C-alpha cells in the first residue's frame, strides 16, 4: 500500500436521509457511471461479481456493500473497471452520502493478453480486483493521488505470468489519473468522480521506485515514461522496463 495514510475527509456534498432517497441517489449514480462507461467502448451486459460478497468474510466494505466490475470491449483491447467504489455511502441511520470513495479504478490490456480466456479467469482481472479492494480498504486513495500525482502498490497476484513477480513473488502496479484514451474523471449529478488507471509494472520498475529517495517523483517520472512509450498505459506481461533518469 502507498505510504502516509491520510484520514478520510468528509465530503462536502449534501447527504440524504431515508431508504427511498438513498435508492434514488444510488440509481442516479449508477446511471451516470453506466453512461460514462458506454463512451469508452462496448460494455458487456453482465457485470462481474463474486458469488459471496468478500465483505461478509472479513474483506473491505464497499460504500453500498455491492461489489462489481464492468468489462468494456474496444477494437483491440479489453478494459475492466470497478463498478461501485463511487456508490453512495450508507450509515446505520440511513444517511446516504454521494460519491463514495470519490473514484473508480480500471485496467486495460490488449486482446492478446487474455489468451482467449474468460476475463474473470485472467490474471488481469485478479489485478484490478485486488486494486479495488485496496482502494476500499484504504479509504483515501483519492487524496494520495491529488497530493502525489500517482500511487503504487504490490499485489499477490494469482497465476501471474512468469517474470512479472519480484523477489517476494509480488506484482507491482502504478495507479495514475487519466491516460491517452481514458479520461481522468467523469461527471455525476453529485460532482466528479476520479478514474484511476492501473498499469502493471515490470519488477525493475517497482524496484526503481522502492530505491528512490523521492518516491513520489519517481512514480511521476515513470508515469510520464509509460505515457510516452508505445504501449502507454496498457498492461502486458512482457515489455522492456522503463527506468527514468
VEXPAGU-888818 format. One record per residue (C-alpha): residue number from 1; x, y, z. Coordinates in Angstrom, 1 decimal. Example, Ala and Ser with C-alpha at 12.3 -4.5 7.8 and 13.67 -1.06 7.14 Angstrom:
2
<resi:1 c1:12.3 c2:-4.5 c3:7.8>
<resi:2 c1:13.7 c2:-1.1 c3:7.1>
end
This chain:
245
<resi:1 c1:0.0 c2:0.0 c3:0.0>
<resi:2 c1:1.1 c2:3.6 c3:-0.5>
<resi:3 c1:2.9 c2:5.3 c3:2.3>
<resi:4 c1:1.5 c2:8.1 c3:4.5>
<resi:5 c1:-2.1 c2:7.1 c3:5.4>
<resi:6 c1:-4.3 c2:10.1 c3:5.3>
<resi:7 c1:-7.5 c2:10.4 c3:7.4>
<resi:8 c1:-10.7 c2:10.5 c3:5.3>
<resi:9 c1:-12.0 c2:14.0 c3:4.9>
<resi:10 c1:-15.9 c2:14.3 c3:4.9>
<resi:11 c1:-17.3 c2:15.1 c3:1.6>
<resi:12 c1:-18.9 c2:18.5 c3:1.1>
<resi:13 c1:-21.9 c2:17.1 c3:-0.8>
<resi:14 c1:-25.3 c2:17.2 c3:0.7>
<resi:15 c1:-26.4 c2:13.8 c3:2.3>
<resi:16 c1:-29.9 c2:12.5 c3:2.0>
<resi:17 c1:-31.8 c2:10.6 c3:4.7>
<resi:18 c1:-34.1 c2:7.6 c3:4.2>
<resi:19 c1:-34.1 c2:4.4 c3:2.2>
<resi:20 c1:-36.1 c2:5.8 c3:-0.7>
<resi:21 c1:-34.0 c2:8.9 c3:-1.1>
<resi:22 c1:-30.9 c2:6.7 c3:-0.8>
<resi:23 c1:-32.2 c2:4.4 c3:-3.5>
<resi:24 c1:-32.8 c2:7.3 c3:-5.8>
<resi:25 c1:-29.3 c2:8.6 c3:-5.2>
<resi:26 c1:-27.8 c2:5.2 c3:-5.9>
<resi:27 c1:-29.8 c2:4.9 c3:-9.1>
<resi:28 c1:-28.7 c2:8.3 c3:-10.3>
<resi:29 c1:-25.0 c2:7.5 c3:-9.5>
<resi:30 c1:-25.2 c2:4.2 c3:-11.3>
<resi:31 c1:-26.9 c2:5.7 c3:-14.4>
<resi:32 c1:-24.1 c2:8.4 c3:-14.7>
<resi:33 c1:-21.4 c2:5.8 c3:-14.3>
<resi:34 c1:-23.0 c2:3.4 c3:-16.8>
<resi:35 c1:-23.4 c2:6.3 c3:-19.3>
<resi:36 c1:-19.7 c2:7.2 c3:-19.0>
<resi:37 c1:-18.5 c2:3.6 c3:-19.3>
<resi:38 c1:-20.6 c2:3.3 c3:-22.5>
<resi:39 c1:-18.5 c2:6.1 c3:-24.0>
<resi:40 c1:-15.3 c2:4.0 c3:-23.5>
<resi:41 c1:-16.4 c2:1.0 c3:-25.6>
<resi:42 c1:-19.0 c2:-1.8 c3:-25.8>
<resi:43 c1:-20.0 c2:-2.7 c3:-22.2>
<resi:44 c1:-20.8 c2:-6.3 c3:-21.5>
<resi:45 c1:-24.4 c2:-6.7 c3:-20.3>
<resi:46 c1:-23.4 c2:-8.9 c3:-17.4>
<resi:47 c1:-21.3 c2:-7.5 c3:-14.5>
<resi:48 c1:-18.5 c2:-9.5 c3:-12.9>
<resi:49 c1:-19.2 c2:-10.0 c3:-9.2>
<resi:50 c1:-18.2 c2:-12.6 c3:-6.5>
<resi:51 c1:-20.7 c2:-15.2 c3:-5.6>
<resi:52 c1:-20.2 c2:-14.4 c3:-2.0>
<resi:53 c1:-19.5 c2:-10.8 c3:-1.1>
<resi:54 c1:-16.0 c2:-10.6 c3:0.4>
<resi:55 c1:-17.2 c2:-8.0 c3:3.0>
<resi:56 c1:-19.1 c2:-10.9 c3:4.6>
<resi:57 c1:-15.8 c2:-12.8 c3:5.1>
<resi:58 c1:-13.8 c2:-10.0 c3:6.6>
<resi:59 c1:-12.9 c2:-8.2 c3:3.5>
<resi:60 c1:-13.3 c2:-4.4 c3:3.0>
<resi:61 c1:-16.8 c2:-3.0 c3:2.7>
<resi:62 c1:-17.6 c2:-1.0 c3:-0.4>
<resi:63 c1:-19.8 c2:2.1 c3:0.0>
<resi:64 c1:-23.2 c2:0.5 c3:-0.8>
<resi:65 c1:-21.8 c2:-3.0 c3:0.0>
<resi:66 c1:-22.3 c2:-4.1 c3:-3.6>
<resi:67 c1:-19.0 c2:-5.1 c3:-5.3>
<resi:68 c1:-18.8 c2:-5.4 c3:-9.1>
<resi:69 c1:-16.7 c2:-4.8 c3:-12.2>
<resi:70 c1:-17.6 c2:-4.0 c3:-15.8>
<resi:71 c1:-16.0 c2:-5.4 c3:-18.9>
<resi:72 c1:-15.6 c2:-2.8 c3:-21.7>
<resi:73 c1:-14.6 c2:-4.1 c3:-25.1>
<resi:74 c1:-12.6 c2:-2.0 c3:-27.5>
<resi:75 c1:-11.5 c2:-2.9 c3:-31.0>
<resi:76 c1:-8.0 c2:-4.2 c3:-29.9>
<resi:77 c1:-8.2 c2:-4.3 c3:-26.2>
<resi:78 c1:-10.4 c2:-5.0 c3:-23.1>
<resi:79 c1:-10.9 c2:-2.6 c3:-20.3>
<resi:80 c1:-12.0 c2:-3.8 c3:-16.8>
<resi:81 c1:-13.4 c2:-1.1 c3:-14.5>
<resi:82 c1:-14.7 c2:-1.3 c3:-10.9>
<resi:83 c1:-18.4 c2:-0.6 c3:-10.6>
<resi:84 c1:-19.4 c2:0.5 c3:-7.1>
<resi:85 c1:-16.5 c2:2.3 c3:-5.4>
<resi:86 c1:-18.2 c2:5.6 c3:-6.1>
<resi:87 c1:-21.7 c2:4.4 c3:-4.9>
<resi:88 c1:-23.2 c2:6.5 c3:-2.1>
<resi:89 c1:-22.1 c2:5.6 c3:1.5>
<resi:90 c1:-24.9 c2:4.5 c3:3.8>
<resi:91 c1:-24.6 c2:4.6 c3:7.6>
<resi:92 c1:-26.6 c2:2.9 c3:10.3>
<resi:93 c1:-29.0 c2:5.8 c3:10.5>
<resi:94 c1:-30.0 c2:5.5 c3:6.8>
<resi:95 c1:-27.9 c2:8.6 c3:5.9>
<resi:96 c1:-26.6 c2:8.4 c3:2.3>
<resi:97 c1:-23.5 c2:10.5 c3:1.3>
<resi:98 c1:-22.8 c2:10.6 c3:-2.5>
<resi:99 c1:-19.7 c2:9.6 c3:-4.5>
<resi:100 c1:-18.4 c2:7.0 c3:-2.0>
<resi:101 c1:-14.6 c2:6.9 c3:-2.3>
<resi:102 c1:-14.7 c2:9.6 c3:-5.0>
<resi:103 c1:-13.1 c2:7.3 c3:-7.6>
<resi:104 c1:-13.3 c2:4.1 c3:-9.7>
<resi:105 c1:-10.3 c2:2.1 c3:-11.0>
<resi:106 c1:-9.7 c2:0.4 c3:-14.3>
<resi:107 c1:-7.1 c2:-1.6 c3:-16.2>
<resi:108 c1:-6.7 c2:-2.1 c3:-19.9>
<resi:109 c1:-4.8 c2:-4.8 c3:-21.9>
<resi:110 c1:-4.5 c2:-5.9 c3:-25.5>
<resi:111 c1:-6.8 c2:-8.8 c3:-26.5>
<resi:112 c1:-3.7 c2:-11.0 c3:-26.8>
<resi:113 c1:-3.1 c2:-10.6 c3:-23.1>
<resi:114 c1:-6.2 c2:-12.6 c3:-22.3>
<resi:115 c1:-5.1 c2:-15.6 c3:-24.5>
<resi:116 c1:-8.8 c2:-16.1 c3:-25.3>
<resi:117 c1:-9.7 c2:-16.9 c3:-21.7>
<resi:118 c1:-12.8 c2:-15.5 c3:-19.9>
<resi:119 c1:-12.0 c2:-12.1 c3:-18.5>
<resi:120 c1:-12.9 c2:-13.1 c3:-15.0>
<resi:121 c1:-10.4 c2:-16.1 c3:-15.1>
<resi:122 c1:-7.5 c2:-13.9 c3:-16.2>
<resi:123 c1:-4.7 c2:-12.7 c3:-14.0>
<resi:124 c1:-5.5 c2:-9.2 c3:-15.2>
<resi:125 c1:-8.9 c2:-9.4 c3:-13.5>
<resi:126 c1:-7.2 c2:-10.5 c3:-10.3>
<resi:127 c1:-5.0 c2:-7.4 c3:-10.5>
<resi:128 c1:-7.9 c2:-5.0 c3:-10.8>
<resi:129 c1:-9.9 c2:-7.0 c3:-8.2>
<resi:130 c1:-7.1 c2:-6.6 c3:-5.7>
<resi:131 c1:-6.5 c2:-2.9 c3:-6.6>
<resi:132 c1:-10.2 c2:-2.3 c3:-6.0>
<resi:133 c1:-10.2 c2:-4.0 c3:-2.6>
<resi:134 c1:-7.1 c2:-2.0 c3:-1.6>
<resi:135 c1:-8.9 c2:1.2 c3:-2.5>
<resi:136 c1:-11.9 c2:0.3 c3:-0.5>
<resi:137 c1:-9.8 c2:-0.7 c3:2.5>
<resi:138 c1:-7.6 c2:2.4 c3:2.5>
<resi:139 c1:-10.4 c2:4.8 c3:2.0>
<resi:140 c1:-8.5 c2:7.9 c3:0.9>
<resi:141 c1:-6.5 c2:6.9 c3:-2.2>
<resi:142 c1:-8.1 c2:10.0 c3:-4.0>
<resi:143 c1:-6.2 c2:12.3 c3:-1.5>
<resi:144 c1:-2.9 c2:10.4 c3:-2.2>
<resi:145 c1:-3.3 c2:10.8 c3:-5.9>
<resi:146 c1:-4.1 c2:14.5 c3:-5.6>
<resi:147 c1:-1.1 c2:15.0 c3:-3.3>
<resi:148 c1:1.5 c2:12.9 c3:-5.1>
<resi:149 c1:0.2 c2:12.5 c3:-8.7>
<resi:150 c1:0.2 c2:8.7 c3:-8.6>
<resi:151 c1:0.4 c2:5.8 c3:-6.2>
<resi:152 c1:1.9 c2:2.3 c3:-6.4>
<resi:153 c1:1.2 c2:-0.9 c3:-4.7>
<resi:154 c1:2.4 c2:-4.5 c3:-4.5>
<resi:155 c1:-0.1 c2:-7.4 c3:-5.0>
<resi:156 c1:-0.1 c2:-11.1 c3:-4.6>
<resi:157 c1:-1.5 c2:-12.0 c3:-8.0>
<resi:158 c1:-2.8 c2:-15.4 c3:-8.7>
<resi:159 c1:-1.3 c2:-17.1 c3:-11.8>
<resi:160 c1:1.0 c2:-14.1 c3:-12.5>
<resi:161 c1:2.9 c2:-14.5 c3:-15.8>
<resi:162 c1:6.5 c2:-15.7 c3:-15.5>
<resi:163 c1:8.9 c2:-12.9 c3:-15.0>
<resi:164 c1:6.4 c2:-10.4 c3:-13.7>
<resi:165 c1:6.8 c2:-11.0 c3:-10.0>
<resi:166 c1:9.6 c2:-9.5 c3:-7.8>
<resi:167 c1:11.8 c2:-11.5 c3:-5.4>
<resi:168 c1:8.9 c2:-11.6 c3:-2.9>
<resi:169 c1:6.6 c2:-13.1 c3:-5.6>
<resi:170 c1:4.5 c2:-9.9 c3:-5.8>
<resi:171 c1:3.4 c2:-7.8 c3:-8.8>
<resi:172 c1:3.8 c2:-4.0 c3:-8.9>
<resi:173 c1:1.1 c2:-1.7 c3:-10.1>
<resi:174 c1:1.1 c2:2.0 c3:-10.8>
<resi:175 c1:-2.2 c2:4.0 c3:-10.4>
<resi:176 c1:-2.5 c2:7.3 c3:-12.1>
<resi:177 c1:-5.3 c2:9.6 c3:-13.2>
<resi:178 c1:-6.0 c2:9.8 c3:-16.9>
<resi:179 c1:-4.4 c2:8.1 c3:-19.9>
<resi:180 c1:-4.3 c2:8.8 c3:-23.7>
<resi:181 c1:-7.7 c2:7.1 c3:-24.3>
<resi:182 c1:-9.1 c2:7.1 c3:-20.8>
<resi:183 c1:-10.5 c2:10.4 c3:-19.3>
<resi:184 c1:-9.2 c2:11.3 c3:-15.8>
<resi:185 c1:-12.7 c2:11.6 c3:-14.3>
<resi:186 c1:-16.4 c2:11.5 c3:-15.1>
<resi:187 c1:-19.4 c2:13.6 c3:-14.0>
<resi:188 c1:-22.3 c2:12.6 c3:-11.8>
<resi:189 c1:-25.2 c2:14.6 c3:-10.5>
<resi:190 c1:-23.3 c2:15.0 c3:-7.3>
<resi:191 c1:-19.9 c2:16.0 c3:-8.6>
<resi:192 c1:-16.9 c2:14.5 c3:-10.4>
<resi:193 c1:-15.6 c2:11.0 c3:-9.8>
<resi:194 c1:-11.9 c2:10.3 c3:-10.5>
<resi:195 c1:-11.0 c2:7.4 c3:-12.8>
<resi:196 c1:-7.6 c2:5.9 c3:-11.9>
<resi:197 c1:-5.9 c2:3.7 c3:-14.5>
<resi:198 c1:-3.8 c2:0.8 c3:-13.2>
<resi:199 c1:-0.7 c2:-0.2 c3:-15.2>
<resi:200 c1:1.2 c2:-3.4 c3:-14.3>
<resi:201 c1:4.9 c2:-2.7 c3:-13.7>
<resi:202 c1:8.0 c2:-4.7 c3:-14.6>
<resi:203 c1:10.0 c2:-5.8 c3:-11.5>
<resi:204 c1:12.8 c2:-3.4 c3:-12.3>
<resi:205 c1:10.4 c2:-0.5 c3:-12.4>
<resi:206 c1:9.0 c2:-1.3 c3:-9.0>
<resi:207 c1:12.5 c2:-1.8 c3:-7.6>
<resi:208 c1:13.4 c2:1.6 c3:-9.0>
<resi:209 c1:10.5 c2:3.3 c3:-7.2>
<resi:210 c1:11.4 c2:1.5 c3:-4.0>
<resi:211 c1:15.0 c2:2.6 c3:-4.1>
<resi:212 c1:14.3 c2:6.2 c3:-5.0>
<resi:213 c1:14.9 c2:9.0 c3:-2.4>
<resi:214 c1:11.8 c2:10.8 c3:-3.7>
<resi:215 c1:9.3 c2:8.0 c3:-4.4>
<resi:216 c1:6.5 c2:10.4 c3:-5.4>
<resi:217 c1:8.7 c2:12.0 c3:-8.1>
<resi:218 c1:9.9 c2:8.6 c3:-9.2>
<resi:219 c1:6.3 c2:7.5 c3:-9.7>
<resi:220 c1:5.5 c2:10.6 c3:-11.6>
<resi:221 c1:8.6 c2:10.2 c3:-13.9>
<resi:222 c1:7.6 c2:6.6 c3:-14.5>
<resi:223 c1:4.0 c2:7.5 c3:-15.3>
<resi:224 c1:5.4 c2:10.1 c3:-17.9>
<resi:225 c1:7.7 c2:7.5 c3:-19.4>
<resi:226 c1:4.9 c2:5.0 c3:-19.7>
<resi:227 c1:2.6 c2:7.6 c3:-21.3>
<resi:228 c1:5.4 c2:8.3 c3:-23.9>
<resi:229 c1:6.1 c2:4.6 c3:-24.6>
<resi:230 c1:4.5 c2:2.6 c3:-27.5>
<resi:231 c1:2.2 c2:0.6 c3:-25.1>
<resi:232 c1:1.3 c2:3.6 c3:-22.9>
<resi:233 c1:-0.9 c2:2.6 c3:-20.0>
<resi:234 c1:-1.7 c2:-0.9 c3:-21.3>
<resi:235 c1:-0.8 c2:-3.8 c3:-19.0>
<resi:236 c1:1.1 c2:-6.6 c3:-20.6>
<resi:237 c1:3.3 c2:-9.3 c3:-19.0>
<resi:238 c1:6.4 c2:-8.7 c3:-21.2>
<resi:239 c1:7.8 c2:-5.4 c3:-22.2>
<resi:240 c1:11.0 c2:-3.5 c3:-21.7>
<resi:241 c1:11.4 c2:-1.9 c3:-18.3>
<resi:242 c1:11.4 c2:1.8 c3:-18.4>
<resi:243 c1:13.8 c2:3.4 c3:-15.9>
<resi:244 c1:13.6 c2:7.2 c3:-16.0>
<resi:245 c1:16.8 c2:9.1 c3:-15.5>
end
